[in-house]
């Protein structure tokens, strides 16, 4: 003879099963929330690094979480900076030359064509 379990006992077992499943879902949600929080902090940190520029990345010591061989190659940037410095020196020289020329000519001492015509008209009227 087969003895059937008590219906109340079946309901209790189903409730325990459902409770276990709900607890698993709650744990997964907590894990997702903590991962989302970590990802948010990481994004904010990366945003600050991008705002500060590549020099900050080069100065920061390599962390254990960074993959091996992930060093930042700054050689092209350094070459660009050197070229810009050279261009700046050339521009400074050109500005100094222009300043010398303007100081030697002193264009404020020259009269405009209109001023010359006015002066001629005044001289002719006086005669």
PyMOL commands that set and color helices and strands:
alter all, ss='L'
color gray80, all
select helices_A, chain A and resi 7-52+54-59+75-105+107-109+113-126
alter helices_A, ss='H'
color red, helices_A
deselect
rebuild
show_as cartoon
